[in-house]
Amino acid sequence: MLNRIKDVLIGPPLPTRQSHEQRLNKVRALAAFSPDALSSIAYANQEIYLGLLVAGSVGLSLAWPIGLAIVVVLAIVAVSYYQTIHAYPSGGGSYIVARSNLGTIPGLIAAAALLIDYVLTAAVSLTAGVDAIASALPGLWPYRVELALALLALITLVNLRGLRETGTFMSIPVYLFLFTYLPMLAYGLFVLWRDGPAAPAVSALPASFQPVTLFLLLHAFATGCTALTGIESISNGVPVFEPPESRNAGRTLAVMAVLMGALFVGSIGLTQYLGIVAGSQETILSALAHRIFGNGIFYFLIQVSTLLILTVAANTSFAGFPRISAILAKDGFLPRQLTGLGDRLVVVNGIVALAAATAALILLFKGNSHLLVPLFAVGAFLAFTLSQSGMVLYWWRERGRHWQVKLIANGVGALATGVTLLAVSVTKFLDGAWITVILIPLFVFVFLKIREHYQEVGKELSLQGLPPGLRPIQKPRLAIPISGVHRGVVDAVRFARGISDDVIAVYVELEPGEGDDLRKKWERLWPDVPLVVVSSPYRSLIHPFLDYLDRVDAGHNDGQQTIVVLPEFVPAHWWQSLLHNQTAWLLKAALLYRRRSQGYQHVVIDVPFHLRQ
């Protein structure tokens, strides 16, 4: 039944040979990788607006210059990552570039920044999307957390179905967003030409203003730079493109950067020159759409497309997080379970881990996107800076055709993103960026401890130093723990007697005299197999049995440990397991994790008996 439900939700398993068929063309890839970058105008414009609103109309008049400065940084970063795509077509983005050229620790810092950025991007996108639709339908405002979690569940389910289905599904919201927003901006320019520039309504501005200071401008610039998140996603996922991978990925990146710049600079310019001021429960883009279209059907279409693009913007994280975590796991810095492909040829464990972390953030910050935004700009620009610095060293070492131009381009990128990183860190530190500053070193520490564990395991499992001609184990000594005399024990006794003549059965007696009747039944069936009744004054089943094994082993000088043959009946349905005390499972766990200083560990042989009803 569970398998049927799984097939309905995520589809039937795909054979490994179809992995190449799951690759994305440029149209699907743009839909899969660009939602975060394209939709970031929703929360980036909102943060710039909120940052400048405190300075009144004078502050709002500076939105356009700040937007232009951010677009310049966008162009620099896009050119830099275009070169990264061609230099490192295997994917991995900032982590691979930084680790290959700057060393392990810088690479892990970039990886930590990327993972944190992906989780925060998913949380911010979903909460900002809910804010957009709640601006049009204020009755939804109290239910933002529930709506964000429901959208997260939908995105997770879509990604579990596989790459091609994800790209197809994402295409609808992405292209709907483009085909609604670009015409809206074009019509907005017509409205601006027709009506002329307007100043913000005085009644809509704050009662008291703050002076325009350098810190206020840097603060607005830093918050607006969140629009650049997601620009690196294509460089992380080059292998999922159809061949030729690098060329298709590079062209997709160029298209994404142009669209992103046009949407950002167009929307922020219209917001300023039309004198837009948003209400207390309304986003700035909602107010812009109101000004251009009024309350008609086109306004609601804009809000719905904003909700959809922000919802699927979380998919950028679902495309990047599992891939980066799989690369880290392959390198030994994260659990190996994150490398395996699931039934639909996607990294299931990475997708589930991202969904769980995103849900935790949404609950922790109560679905407030404004509180989440300051956290993830630091991680994004730290990864940008490390990646571009690594590419500078790459071109210096590799040289090649036009390497000087490429080195200068990446050097300018490293400088631009480094300065932006400094501005973001200083201006947003007290707003929540300090959390990211603490988390990144913590992540790096965990990465190193995980690798240390894997290295120690490798040493202990190594055959180096093992003497040749290992002595075979002597004929084993077997013990069968029993809870009674029933059909579930028969196969265990038959198996044990088939491999050894030294077999004993052990019954742990919780109440005095319980073993007498059992002994009579046992001796009638297996008179040649000794039954030992162990008393348990404290009503424990596990410890008396383990103590008995220790006494038996201590009484022999052969250095062997007694092998436990464990009879276990298996219910016909999963829910029936809840009706039994799971003693066999507890005993297996106790024997498995019990460390012994002398000789071998106890070997457990499980003999299952499957119930039919």
C-alpha positions in Angstrom: 0.0 0.0 0.0 2.8 2.4 0.9 4.6 1.7 -2.4 1.4 2.4 -4.3 0.9 5.7 -2.5 4.6 6.6 -3.2 4.1 5.8 -6.9 1.1 8.0 -7.1 2.8 11.0 -5.4 6.3 10.9 -6.9 5.9 8.4 -9.8 7.3 4.9 -10.4 11.1 4.2 -10.2 13.3 5.1 -13.1 16.2 3.0 -14.3 19.7 4.4 -14.0 20.1 4.3 -17.8 17.5 7.1 -18.1 19.7 9.6 -16.1 20.8 11.3 -19.4 17.2 11.6 -20.5 16.5 13.6 -17.3 18.7 16.5 -18.4 17.2 19.9 -19.1 17.1 22.0 -22.3 17.6 25.7 -22.0 13.9 26.5 -21.7 13.3 24.1 -18.8 16.7 25.0 -17.3 15.8 28.7 -17.2 12.5 27.7 -15.4 14.4 25.5 -13.0 17.3 27.7 -12.1 16.1 31.3 -12.6 13.0 31.7 -10.3 15.1 32.8 -7.3 17.0 35.4 -9.4 13.9 36.7 -11.2 11.6 36.8 -8.2 14.1 38.4 -5.9 12.8 41.8 -7.1 9.8 41.2 -4.9 11.7 41.2 -1.6 14.8 43.2 -2.7 12.6 46.1 -3.8 10.6 45.8 -0.6 13.7 46.0 1.5 15.1 49.0 -0.4 11.8 50.7 0.0 11.6 50.0 3.7 15.2 51.1 4.2 14.7 54.5 2.5 11.1 55.2 3.7 12.4 56.3 7.1 14.1 59.2 5.4 10.9 60.3 3.7 10.6 61.6 0.1 14.3 62.5 0.1 15.2 58.9 0.9 12.8 57.4 -1.6 14.3 59.6 -4.3 17.5 57.6 -4.0 16.0 54.3 -4.9 16.8 54.6 -8.6 20.6 55.3 -8.1 20.9 52.4 -5.6 19.1 50.1 -8.1 21.5 51.1 -10.8 24.5 50.4 -8.6 23.1 46.9 -7.8 22.5 46.2 -11.5 26.2 47.0 -12.1 27.2 44.5 -9.5 24.8 42.0 -11.1 26.5 42.4 -14.5 30.0 41.9 -12.9 28.9 38.8 -11.1 27.1 37.4 -14.1 30.2 37.8 -16.3 32.4 36.2 -13.6 30.1 33.1 -13.3 29.9 32.8 -17.0 33.7 32.2 -17.0 33.3 29.8 -14.0 30.8 27.7 -16.0 33.3 27.1 -18.8 36.3 26.6 -16.5 34.4 24.1 -14.2 31.8 22.3 -16.3 31.4 19.6 -13.7 29.4 21.9 -11.5 29.9 22.6 -7.8 30.2 26.4 -8.3 31.8 28.3 -5.5 32.8 25.3 -3.4 34.7 23.5 -6.2 36.4 26.7 -7.4 37.4 27.9 -3.9 38.6 24.4 -2.8 40.6 23.8 -6.0 42.3 27.2 -6.0 42.3 28.6 -2.5 42.4 25.4 -0.4 40.2 23.1 1.7 39.1 25.6 4.4 38.1 28.4 1.9 36.2 25.8 -0.1 34.3 24.6 3.0 33.6 28.3 4.0 32.1 28.8 0.5 30.1 25.5 0.8 28.8 26.5 4.2 27.7 29.9 2.9 26.0 28.3 -0.1 24.1 25.7 2.0 22.9 28.4 4.4 22.0 30.7 1.5 19.9 28.0 -0.2 17.9 27.3 3.0 17.3 30.9 3.6 16.4 31.5 -0.1 13.7 28.9 0.1 12.3 30.3 3.3 12.4 33.9 2.1 10.9 33.1 -1.3 7.9 31.2 0.2 7.2 33.7 2.9 7.5 36.6 0.4 5.2 34.8 -2.0 2.6 34.5 0.8 3.0 38.2 1.6 2.2 39.0 -2.1 -1.1 37.1 -2.2 -2.0 38.3 1.3 -1.5 41.9 0.1 -4.3 41.3 -2.4 -6.4 39.2 0.0 -5.8 40.6 3.5 -7.9 37.9 5.1 -5.0 35.5 4.5 -2.5 37.6 6.6 -3.0 35.6 9.9 -2.4 32.3 8.0 1.0 33.1 6.4 2.9 30.3 8.2 0.4 27.6 7.3 0.3 28.8 3.7 4.1 28.9 3.4 4.4 25.4 4.8 1.7 24.1 2.4 3.6 25.6 -0.6 6.9 24.1 0.8 5.2 20.7 0.8 4.1 21.1 -2.8 7.6 22.2 -4.0 9.2 19.3 -2.2 6.8 16.8 -3.8 7.4 18.2 -7.3 11.2 17.9 -6.8 10.9 14.4 -5.6 9.3 13.5 -9.0 12.5 14.2 -10.9 14.3 16.9 -12.9 12.3 16.9 -16.2 9.0 17.0 -14.4 10.3 19.8 -12.1 11.5 21.8 -15.1 8.1 21.4 -16.8 6.2 22.3 -13.7 8.3 25.4 -13.0 8.0 26.6 -16.6 4.4 27.7 -16.1 4.9 30.1 -13.2 8.2 31.4 -14.5 6.9 32.3 -18.0 3.6 33.5 -16.6 5.6 35.9 -14.4 7.7 37.2 -17.3 4.6 37.6 -19.6 2.8 39.6 -16.9 5.6 41.7 -15.4 7.4 42.7 -18.5 4.1 44.1 -20.1 3.3 45.7 -16.8 6.7 47.5 -16.8 6.2 48.5 -20.4 2.7 49.9 -19.7 4.1 51.6 -16.5 6.6 53.4 -18.7 3.7 54.6 -20.9 1.8 55.8 -17.8 4.9 57.6 -16.6 5.3 59.3 -20.1 1.6 60.1 -20.1 1.2 61.4 -16.6 4.7 62.5 -15.8 6.7 61.9 -12.6 4.9 62.1 -9.3 6.0 62.8 -5.7 5.0 60.5 -2.9 1.8 61.5 -1.1 2.8 63.4 2.1 0.0 61.7 4.1 1.5 58.3 3.2 5.0 59.1 4.5 6.2 58.7 8.1 5.4 61.4 10.6 9.1 61.9 11.4 12.1 61.5 9.1 15.6 60.3 9.6 18.4 62.2 7.9 20.0 60.7 4.8 23.3 59.3 6.0 26.0 57.2 4.4 25.1 54.3 6.7 21.4 54.5 5.6 22.4 54.4 1.9 24.7 51.5 2.5 22.0 49.7 4.5 19.5 50.1 1.6 22.2 49.0 -0.9 23.0 46.0 1.2 19.4 44.9 1.6 18.8 45.4 -2.1 21.7 43.2 -3.0 19.6 40.3 -1.9 18.4 40.6 -5.5 21.6 38.9 -6.6 20.9 35.6 -4.8 20.4 32.8 -7.1 22.8 34.1 -9.8 25.3 31.3 -9.0 22.8 28.5 -9.2 23.5 27.7 -12.8 27.2 27.3 -12.2 26.4 24.8 -9.5 24.2 22.6 -11.8 26.0 22.6 -15.2 25.9 18.8 -15.4 22.0 18.7 -15.6 22.0 20.6 -18.9 21.7 18.9 -22.2 25.0 18.7 -24.2 26.9 20.8 -24.8 26.5 21.5 -21.1 28.8 24.6 -20.7 27.5 26.4 -23.7 23.9 25.8 -22.8 24.5 26.8 -19.2 26.3 30.0 -20.2 23.6 31.1 -22.6 20.9 30.4 -20.0 22.9 32.5 -17.4 23.2 35.4 -19.9 19.4 35.4 -20.5 18.7 35.1 -16.8 20.9 38.1 -16.0 19.4 40.3 -18.7 15.9 39.5 -17.6 16.8 39.9 -13.9 18.4 43.3 -14.6 15.4 44.6 -16.7 12.9 43.5 -14.1 14.8 45.0 -11.2 15.8 48.3 -12.6 12.4 48.7 -14.3 10.3 48.0 -11.2 12.4 50.2 -8.9 12.5 53.0 -11.4 8.7 53.1 -11.8 8.3 52.8 -8.0 10.3 56.0 -7.5 9.2 58.1 -10.4 5.5 57.3 -10.0 5.8 58.2 -6.3 4.6 54.8 -5.0 4.2 54.3 -1.2 2.8 51.0 0.1 0.3 50.6 3.0 1.0 48.8 6.2 -0.2 45.4 4.9 0.9 45.7 1.3 4.2 45.1 -0.5 5.7 47.8 -2.7 5.2 45.8 -5.9 1.5 45.3 -5.0 1.3 49.1 -4.6 3.0 49.6 -8.0 0.6 47.2 -9.7 -2.3 49.0 -8.0 -1.1 52.3 -9.4 -0.8 51.0 -12.9 -3.8 48.7 -13.2 -6.1 49.7 -10.3 -8.1 46.9 -8.6 -9.0 45.0 -11.8 -8.2 41.6 -13.1 -4.8 42.5 -14.3 -3.8 43.5 -10.7 -4.8 40.2 -9.3 -3.0 38.4 -12.2 0.1 40.2 -11.2 -0.3 39.2 -7.6 -1.0 35.6 -8.5 2.1 35.5 -10.8 4.2 37.0 -8.0 3.0 34.3 -5.6 3.7 31.6 -8.1 7.2 32.8 -9.0 8.2 33.3 -5.4 6.9 29.8 -4.6 8.9 28.2 -7.3 11.8 30.4 -6.5 12.4 28.0 -3.7 13.1 25.5 -6.4 16.4 27.2 -7.1 17.4 25.9 -3.6 16.0 22.5 -4.4 18.1 22.4 -7.5 21.3 23.6 -5.8 21.3 22.3 -2.2 21.1 18.6 -3.0 23.8 18.9 -5.6 26.2 20.8 -3.3 25.5 18.5 -0.4 26.1 15.4 -2.6 29.5 16.8 -3.7 30.4 17.5 -0.1 29.3 14.0 0.9 31.3 12.5 -1.9 34.3 14.4 -0.6 33.7 13.1 2.9 32.5 16.3 4.5 28.8 15.3 4.9 27.0 12.0 5.6 27.4 9.6 2.7 23.6 9.1 2.6 23.4 12.5 0.7 25.1 11.0 -2.4 22.6 8.4 -3.3 20.0 8.8 -6.1 16.4 7.9 -5.3 13.8 6.1 -7.4 13.3 9.2 -9.6 17.0 9.8 -10.1 17.2 12.8 -7.7 19.1 13.1 -4.4 16.1 12.4 -2.2 17.9 12.8 1.2 19.2 16.2 0.1 15.7 17.3 -0.9 14.2 16.1 2.4 17.0 17.8 4.4 16.4 21.1 2.7 12.6 20.9 3.2 13.0 20.1 6.9 15.5 23.0 7.4 13.2 25.4 5.5 10.2 24.4 7.5 12.1 25.0 10.7 13.0 28.5 9.6 9.5 29.4 8.6 8.2 28.3 12.0 11.0 29.9 13.9 10.5 33.3 12.2 6.7 33.0 12.0 6.6 33.4 8.3 8.1 37.0 8.4 10.2 37.5 5.3 11.5 40.9 6.5 13.2 39.2 9.5 14.7 36.5 7.3 16.2 38.7 4.5 19.2 40.1 6.5 20.4 36.6 7.3 21.3 35.4 3.8 23.0 38.3 2.0 26.2 37.6 3.9 26.4 34.0 2.8 25.6 34.8 -0.9 28.3 37.4 -1.2 30.9 35.5 0.8 30.4 32.6 -1.7 30.6 35.1 -4.6 33.9 36.6 -3.3 35.6 33.3 -2.7 34.6 32.0 -6.1 35.8 35.0 -8.0 39.1 35.1 -6.0 39.6 31.4 -6.8 39.0 32.1 -10.5 41.7 34.8 -10.4 44.3 32.2 -9.2 42.9 29.7 -11.7 43.6 32.0 -14.7 47.0 33.0 -13.3 47.9 29.3 -13.1 46.3 27.9 -16.2 46.9 30.9 -18.5 45.4 30.0 -21.9 43.7 32.1 -24.5 42.9 35.7 -23.4 43.7 34.7 -19.9 44.6 38.3 -18.9 41.2 39.6 -19.8 39.5 36.8 -18.0 41.7 37.3 -14.9 40.8 41.0 -14.9 37.1 40.2 -15.2 37.2 37.9 -12.2 39.4 40.2 -10.3 36.9 43.0 -10.7 34.2 40.6 -9.7 36.1 39.6 -6.6 36.6 43.3 -5.7 33.0 44.3 -6.3 31.5 41.4 -4.3 34.1 41.8 -1.6 33.2 45.4 -1.1 29.5 44.5 -1.2 30.2 41.7 1.4 31.8 44.2 3.7 28.9 46.7 3.3 26.3 43.9 3.9 28.2 42.5 7.0 28.5 45.9 8.6 25.1 47.4 7.9 23.1 44.2 8.5 25.1 42.7 11.4 22.7 43.7 14.1 19.6 43.0 12.0 20.4 39.3 12.0 23.6 38.9 9.8 25.4 37.9 13.0 23.6 34.6 13.0 25.1 33.7 9.6 28.5 34.9 10.7 28.3 32.4 13.6 26.8 29.6 11.6 29.4 29.5 8.8 32.4 28.6 11.1 30.2 26.1 12.9 29.3 24.4 9.7 33.0 24.2 8.7 33.8 22.7 12.1 31.1 20.0 11.5 32.4 19.3 8.0 35.9 18.7 9.3 34.7 16.5 12.2 32.7 14.4 9.7 35.7 13.9 7.5 37.9 13.1 10.5 35.4 10.3 11.4 35.4 8.9 7.9 39.2 8.9 7.9 39.3 7.1 11.2 36.8 4.5 10.0 39.0 4.0 6.9 42.1 3.4 9.0 40.3 0.9 11.3 38.9 -1.0 8.3 42.1 -1.1 6.4 43.7 -4.4 5.7 47.2 -2.9 6.2 49.1 -4.8 8.9 46.8 -7.8 8.9 48.8 -11.0 9.3 48.6 -13.5 6.4 46.9 -16.9 6.8 44.2 -15.9 9.3 43.2 -18.7 11.6 39.7 -20.0 10.9 37.1 -19.7 13.7 36.5 -23.0 15.5 33.1 -24.7 15.5 30.8 -22.1 16.9 29.0 -22.1 20.3 25.4 -21.0 19.9 22.8 -19.6 22.3 19.1 -19.2 21.4 17.1 -16.7 23.6 13.5 -17.8 23.8 10.3 -16.2 25.1 8.4 -19.5 25.0 8.0 -22.7 23.0 6.2 -21.9 19.8 6.5 -22.3 16.0 8.7 -19.2 15.8 11.4 -21.0 17.7 11.4 -24.2 15.6 13.3 -22.8 12.6 15.9 -21.2 14.9 16.6 -24.5 16.7 16.8 -26.4 13.4 19.2 -23.9 12.0 21.4 -23.8 15.1 21.7 -27.6 15.3 22.5 -27.7 11.6 25.8 -25.7 12.0 26.9 -26.8 15.5 26.6 -29.4 18.2 27.2 -26.9 21.0 23.7 -25.3 21.3 21.9 -24.0 24.4 18.6 -22.2 24.8 18.2 -19.4 27.3 15.0 -18.3 29.0 14.9 -15.2 31.2 12.5 -15.8 34.0 10.8 -12.6 35.3 8.7 -14.3 38.0 9.9 -17.3 40.1 8.6 -20.6 38.7 7.7 -19.3 35.2 10.3 -21.6 33.6 9.1 -24.9 35.1 6.3 -25.5 32.6 8.4 -24.2 29.7 11.2 -26.6 30.6 8.8 -29.6 30.4 7.6 -28.6 26.9 11.2 -27.9 25.8 12.6 -31.3 26.9 9.7 -33.1 25.3 10.6 -31.5 21.9 14.4 -31.1 22.1 15.8 -33.3 24.9 19.3 -33.0 23.5 19.4 -29.2 23.6 20.0 -27.8 27.1 17.6 -25.1 28.3 19.0 -22.6 30.8 16.6 -20.6 32.9 18.1 -17.3 34.1 16.4 -15.4 37.0 15.7 -11.7 36.6 15.0 -10.1 40.0 14.6 -6.6 38.5 12.3 -7.8 35.6 14.8 -7.0 32.9 15.1 -9.2 29.8 18.2 -7.8 28.2 20.8 -7.5 30.9 20.4 -10.9 32.5 20.8 -12.5 29.1 24.0 -10.5 28.3 25.4 -11.3 31.8 24.8 -15.0 31.1 26.6 -14.8 27.8 29.6 -13.2 29.6 29.7 -16.0 32.1 29.6 -18.7 29.4 32.4 -17.0 27.4 34.5 -16.5 30.6 34.2 -20.3 31.2 35.8 -21.1 28.0 39.4 -20.5 27.1 39.0 -20.7 23.3 38.8 -16.9 22.8 35.5 -17.2 21.0 32.3 -15.4 21.7 29.0 -17.2 21.8 26.9 -16.6 18.7 23.3 -15.6 19.3 20.7 -17.2 17.1 17.7 -15.0 17.5 14.2 -16.3 16.6 11.9 -13.4 15.5 8.4 -13.4 14.2 7.4 -10.8 11.6 3.8 -9.5 11.6 1.9 -9.5 8.3 1.1 -5.8 8.4 3.4 -2.9 9.6 0.8 -1.6 12.1 0.7 -5.0 13.9 4.3 -4.4 15.0 3.0 -1.7 17.4 1.1 -4.4 19.3 4.3 -6.3 20.3 7.1 -5.4 22.7 10.0 -5.6 20.1 12.2 -7.6 22.5 14.1 -9.1 19.6 14.9 -5.7 18.1 16.0 -4.4 21.5 18.3 -7.4 22.0 19.8 -7.0 18.6 20.5 -3.3 19.3 22.1 -4.1 22.7 24.4 -6.7 21.1 25.3 -4.5 18.2 26.3 -1.4 20.2 27.8 -3.3 23.1 31.6 -2.8 23.1 33.7 -5.6 24.5 37.3 -5.2 25.4 38.2 -8.9 24.9 38.1 -11.0 21.8 35.3 -10.7 19.2 32.0 -9.0 19.5 28.9 -11.3 19.7 27.6 -12.3 16.3 23.8 -12.2 15.9 22.0 -14.5 13.4 18.4 -13.5 12.9 15.9 -16.3 12.0 12.6 -14.7 11.0 9.2 -16.4 11.1 6.6 -14.5 9.0 3.0 -14.5 10.2 0.3 -14.9 7.6 -2.5 -13.0 9.3 
